[in-house]
């Protein structure tokens, strides 16, 4: 009976030892697995920290870029407002210039019409003056011609008067003339007969010399 108990106890101890060995082996394997997992998580944590640091850097860079973009946007907005104000001023100036151009064109049309009217008046005046000058020239030519004829007639008349005076100063010639008048009495002397002898036409407004043939 004791032998069976010893054998059973020995078997139990062997089983216990085997169980302990197996538990120890399982614990070691679990420990190694846990260590590997922890190491992996640690590596992942380090990688995550690195990624977070890189992300923070990128976020800082993006934040700086965003600030620069916002500053540029504000500057562009201010420039846009200034450009819009300049465009509004230019549009007003263009409107004023268009009004001035329209007024200038209207004045130009008025001036053109005035120039045309003045040109027509000047043309008519020049034509009238030309006609008057031609008439005056014809009158002057006729006056010069009449003056030349009067001058010639005056010289002839003076010469005839000199001849008559010399005859009256000559007794024999005067006696012969008196004898001639007795035999051939002269007609009644009138202004018409005197003018007819002078080849001069006398009117109320002018004296015209009759051109001798």
RARAPE-V336777 format. One record per residue. PSI is psi in radians with two decimals (none if undefined). Layout:
# RARAPE-V336777
psi:PSI
psi:PSI
This chain:
# RARAPE-V336777
psi:-0.77
psi:-0.63
psi:-0.70
psi:-0.71
psi:-0.72
psi:-0.73
psi:-0.74
psi:-0.70
psi:-0.70
psi:-0.74
psi:-0.69
psi:-0.72
psi:-0.72
psi:-0.77
psi:-0.72
psi:-0.74
psi:-0.75
psi:-0.72
psi:-0.75
psi:-0.73
psi:-0.74
psi:-0.72
psi:-0.75
psi:-0.74
psi:-0.71
psi:-0.71
psi:-0.74
psi:-0.74
psi:-0.73
psi:-0.67
psi:-0.79
psi:-0.69
psi:-0.74
psi:-0.73
psi:-0.74
psi:-0.72
psi:-0.78
psi:-0.75
psi:-0.72
psi:-0.79
psi:-0.64
psi:-0.77
psi:-0.73
psi:-0.67
psi:-0.77
psi:-0.76
psi:-0.69
psi:-0.73
psi:-0.72
psi:-0.79
psi:-0.68
psi:-0.72
psi:-0.75
psi:-0.74
psi:-0.70
psi:-0.69
psi:-0.76
psi:-0.70
psi:-0.72
psi:-0.76
psi:-0.77
psi:-0.66
psi:-0.77
psi:-0.75
psi:-0.68
psi:-0.74
psi:-0.77
psi:-0.69
psi:-0.75
psi:-0.75
psi:-0.76
psi:-0.66
psi:-0.72
psi:-0.78
psi:-0.79
psi:-0.68
psi:-0.76
psi:-0.76
psi:-0.67
psi:-0.75
psi:-0.75
psi:-0.72
psi:-0.72
psi:-0.71
psi:-0.72
psi:-0.73
psi:-0.70
psi:-0.76
psi:-0.76
psi:-0.70
psi:-0.70
psi:-0.75
psi:-0.72
psi:-0.72
psi:-0.78
psi:-0.72
psi:-0.69
psi:-0.71
psi:-0.76
psi:-0.70
psi:-0.73
psi:-0.77
psi:-0.73
psi:-0.70
psi:-0.70
psi:-0.78
psi:-0.64
psi:-0.72
psi:-0.74
psi:-0.75
psi:-0.68
psi:-0.76
psi:-0.69
psi:-0.74
psi:-0.73
psi:-0.75
psi:-0.79
psi:-0.66
psi:-0.73
psi:-0.76
psi:-0.76
psi:-0.68
psi:-0.78
psi:-0.73
psi:-0.72
psi:-0.73
psi:-0.74
psi:-0.76
psi:-0.67
psi:-0.73
psi:-0.74
psi:-0.72
psi:-0.73
psi:-0.73
psi:-0.75
psi:-0.71
psi:-0.74
psi:-0.71
psi:-0.74
psi:-0.72
psi:-0.76
psi:-0.70
psi:-0.75
psi:-0.68
psi:-0.78
psi:-0.67
psi:-0.72
psi:-0.72
psi:-0.73
psi:-0.71
psi:-0.77
psi:-0.74
psi:-0.63
psi:-0.74
psi:-0.74
psi:-0.75
psi:-0.74
psi:-0.75
psi:-0.74
psi:-0.67
psi:-0.73
psi:-0.73
psi:-0.76
psi:-0.77
psi:-0.72
psi:-0.62
psi:-0.71
psi:-0.45
psi:-0.20
psi:1.98
psi:-0.75
psi:-0.69
psi:-0.70
psi:-0.73
psi:-0.71
psi:-0.65
psi:-0.70
psi:-0.71
psi:-0.64
psi:-0.71
psi:-0.57
psi:-0.73
psi:-0.57
psi:1.38
psi:2.48
psi:2.68
psi:2.91
psi:2.26
psi:2.21
psi:2.95
psi:-0.66
psi:-0.71
psi:-0.62
psi:-0.81
psi:-0.60
psi:-0.61
psi:-0.41
psi:-0.03
psi:0.75
psi:2.34
psi:2.05
psi:2.20
psi:3.09
psi:-0.48
psi:-0.19
psi:2.86
psi:2.20
psi:2.25
psi:2.26
psi:2.14
psi:2.28
psi:2.51
psi:none
